[in-house]
């Protein structure tokens, strides 16, 4: 269910690495828990993200949730489509619903993130508790 080439956080973000650029989004599990997404707040290009610090919010019909940066870096791009169509997060969380792209400062941080298999086990355990 979760793309095997991605890495994941316990806060339910995913990361796709391409060279020194990381694309970041929320997982299918996260969007499912949130319900219908109605608003997304993202940082401006050029802002520095800090690993495990909030960089924006997702507002749904159920709640407002912080989005956490899996890695430290500088925002290189934001998904402008989400401004007008935030529902893309529900429709395509692992593709069209990406949030930001950052230039990675420290690639060793990737090792702190979960594989798809570990993330699936984490989500399964979370559902049981």
Secondary structure per residue as TSV (DSSP state, phi and psi in degrees):
chain	resnum	aa	ss	phi	psi
A	1	X	-	360.0	-38.2
A	2	X	-	-100.3	131.1
A	3	X	-	-53.2	126.4
A	4	X	T	-69.4	-22.0
A	5	X	T	-82.8	-8.9
A	6	X	S	-86.1	164.1
A	7	X	E	-117.6	158.1
A	8	X	E	-135.9	157.3
A	9	X	-	-114.2	163.9
A	10	X	T	-70.6	-14.8
A	11	X	T	-90.0	4.4
A	12	X	S	76.9	35.0
A	13	X	E	-102.4	154.3
A	14	X	E	-117.2	158.1
A	15	X	E	-135.9	132.1
A	16	X	E	-116.1	124.3
A	17	X	E	-101.1	131.9
A	18	X	E	-136.6	97.5
A	19	X	T	67.4	-122.7
A	20	X	T	-102.7	18.7
A	21	X	E	-114.5	134.9
A	22	X	E	-116.6	129.0
A	23	X	E	-97.6	134.4
A	24	X	E	-124.7	139.9
A	25	X	E	-151.8	-176.2
A	26	X	E	-103.7	153.1
A	27	X	-	-78.1	165.6
A	28	X	H	-58.9	-39.1
A	29	X	H	-60.2	-44.3
A	30	X	H	-62.4	-47.0
A	31	X	H	-65.8	-33.2
A	32	X	H	-66.1	-41.3
A	33	X	H	-68.2	-34.9
A	34	X	H	-71.2	-36.1
A	35	X	-	87.2	-159.5
A	36	X	S	-64.7	118.2
A	37	X	E	-79.6	130.1
A	38	X	E	-116.6	-14.4
A	39	X	E	-159.7	142.3
A	40	X	E	-130.7	129.9
A	41	X	E	-111.0	120.5
A	42	X	-	-120.2	156.8
A	43	X	-	-74.2	168.0
A	44	X	-	-82.7	153.5
A	45	X	T	-58.5	137.2
A	46	X	T	100.8	-18.2
A	47	X	-	-70.3	145.0
A	48	X	E	-92.6	130.4
A	49	X	E	-95.4	150.3
A	50	X	-	-119.0	131.5
A	51	X	T	-50.8	131.3
A	52	X	T	66.4	19.1
A	53	X	S	-110.4	148.9
A	54	X	E	-66.3	138.4
A	55	X	E	-123.8	-1.3
A	56	X	E	179.5	-173.5
A	57	X	E	-138.4	155.8
A	58	X	E	-122.7	126.4
A	59	X	E	-109.1	129.8
A	60	X	E	-122.7	-179.4
A	61	X	S	-67.4	-17.8
A	62	X	S	-96.8	-37.5
A	63	X	-	-165.6	169.9
A	64	X	E	-110.4	126.8
A	65	X	E	-124.9	139.4
A	66	X	E	-71.6	151.2
A	67	X	E	-112.3	130.9
A	68	X	E	-107.9	141.2
A	69	X	-	-77.2	123.5
A	70	X	S	-71.5	-24.2
A	71	X	S	-137.4	156.9
A	72	X	-	-84.9	136.7
A	73	X	E	177.2	-173.3
A	74	X	E	-113.1	131.9
A	75	X	E	-64.1	121.4
A	76	X	E	-101.6	-25.8
A	77	X	E	-160.0	151.5
A	78	X	E	-124.0	154.8
A	79	X	-	-83.2	91.2
A	80	X	T	-59.7	-26.9
A	81	X	H	-58.3	-32.8
A	82	X	H	-69.2	-19.0
A	83	X	H	-62.3	-46.5
A	84	X	H	-92.6	-25.0
A	85	X	-	-133.4	68.6
A	86	X	T	-61.9	-19.9
A	87	X	T	-63.9	-13.2
A	88	X	H	-57.2	-28.7
A	89	X	H	-63.6	-34.7
A	90	X	H	-78.6	-39.1
A	91	X	H	-74.7	-36.7
A	92	X	-	-149.9	65.0
A	93	X	T	-64.0	-27.5
A	94	X	T	-98.5	7.0
A	95	X	T	-139.8	-92.6
A	96	X	T	-64.3	-20.6
A	97	X	T	-90.5	19.5
A	98	X	-	-59.7	154.8
A	99	X	-	-101.3	-61.4
A	100	X	E	-139.6	162.4
A	101	X	E	-121.2	135.0
A	102	X	E	-125.0	153.5
A	103	X	E	-87.7	117.4
A	104	X	E	-70.7	132.4
A	105	X	S	-87.8	-37.5
A	106	X	-	-137.6	97.4
A	107	X	G	-63.4	-21.2
A	108	X	G	-64.1	-21.3
A	109	X	G	-63.2	-24.0
A	110	X	G	-59.0	-33.3
A	111	X	G	-64.4	-18.9
A	112	X	G	-82.2	-7.7
A	113	X	S	-94.1	156.0
A	114	X	B	-81.8	148.7
A	115	X	-	-75.1	170.4
A	116	X	H	-59.8	-41.2
A	117	X	H	-64.9	-44.4
A	118	X	H	-65.5	-39.1
A	119	X	H	-65.2	-43.2
A	120	X	H	-59.5	-42.6
A	121	X	H	-64.1	-39.2
A	122	X	H	-62.9	-46.4
A	123	X	H	-64.6	-42.2
A	124	X	H	-60.7	-44.1
A	125	X	H	-66.1	-37.2
A	126	X	H	-64.1	-39.0
A	127	X	H	-67.5	-31.1
A	128	X	H	-76.7	-23.3
A	129	X	-	-91.3	360.0
